[in-house]
Amino acid sequence: MATTKGGAVPDDVVAAVAAAGAEDAGGLPVELLGDFLTMVVRAVADHRPLASRQLESCRTRGDEAARRGVALRALLDLYSSSAWRLWRHLPVVARAAEDPDALVAAGEVMLRAVDDAIAALAEGYQVARHDLVRAEESARRELVDDLLTGGSDVHGVVTRAGGFGLDLSGPHAVAVVTTDGAVEDSDPVVGLLDRALRGQRADAGLLVASKEDRLVIVFAAPDASAVEHTTTVVRRTLGPRGGRGAARRRSWRLAMSRSRTGADGVQASYREAVEALRVASSLGLPGPVVQARDVQVHLLLLRDRAGLSDLVSTVLSDLQQARGGADHLVQTLAAYFDAGGNTAQAARDLHLSVRAVSYRLARVRALSGYDPTDPTDQLSLRVAVVGAQLLR
């Protein structure tokens, strides 16, 4: 029995009250109550508040519940439901007609005891949750760094990724977003995008984080529709460039990698998306979204920077002899090639006369020895111009 000098509540009654309270709370384990009910019975009978060691016991139960993944609302429901169910079984309630004043005093003591116990319970729970969140954030940050930059423990990365819902045995793609400001994990856009991309699926294979001031999204990409969905959600969340709101950015650009499998595949996709962003910036590509597959030739050129630099120097260095340097001639070549070799269209794009463009093309031929109008020379010139833009 829960025995006190003021009376007793049979053990089977206490057990029944605890079981009913646990059922009210969605079937939580009864042991999460600890000796809470006995403490309340004794506090009411002795007309005293809960002692420090008893409150510490409640904090311990709150800590335990948090680490077991119990929701705080359910935990508080367990304690409050058990408390009001216990009230009718207290000896002082049974003697209410004989001593009404004692009933009032008992009610005050019980309310205080329950209030103190729940406050201690919530404190223990919240401290534990804070510790767990910090540990999870640290583990998540470490996973992001190892997953995107690589490491020797590939198996360990795959295992840890599984703990965050990423099954790397299937194809995944990586989207990298650069914005007008640095993005950190605490940026509201990270949470907004995570929720928007998950939709109704809390277990969706997805990781949204920041890396080197950029926004990074690792997601399952079994087919083109998954890539299209992610691109659409990002565009909708970030909004039109220049928009306002928690997630809106004055300027942003998204680079989408191709799909690959495994931890090595995610690392390769991340590097590919970052390089695609750099290509888009160097070439001044229009539009907020660049697909890595659309700039594969440029990415291939960048893999041999030394060779590309040598080609640029060999083909274009003599253009520096022109009055005003080589820049205006290189820009003319770029416009001419973008226009498909149409001099009139290139002139319109450059806001020049056709005669001026023709003169510049002639100067290129005279200085470099490469004829922009000759199909044989066009390949070398075009690759060199693109290389100059990529290498800036």
Secondary structure, DSSP 8 states (H G I E B T S, - for coil): -EEETTEEE-HHHHHHHHHHHHHHTTS--GGGGTTHHHHHHHHHHHT----HHHHHHHHHHHHHHHHTT--HHHHHHHHHHHHHHHHTTSHHHHTTTT-HHHHHHHHHHHHHHHHHHHHHHHHHHHHHHHHHHHHHHHHHHHHHHHHHH--S-HHHHHHHHHHTT--TTSEEEEEEEEESS---TTSHHHHHHHHHHHTT-TT-SEEEEEETTEEEEEEE-SSHHHHHHHHHHHHHHH-STT--SSS--SSEEEEE---EEHHHHHHHHHHHHHHHHHHHHHHT--SSEEEGGGGHHHHHHHTTHHHHHHHHHHHHGGGGGSTT-SHHHHHHHHHHHHTTT-HHHHHHHHT--HHHHHHHHHHHHHHHS--TTSHHHHHHHHHHHHHHHHH-
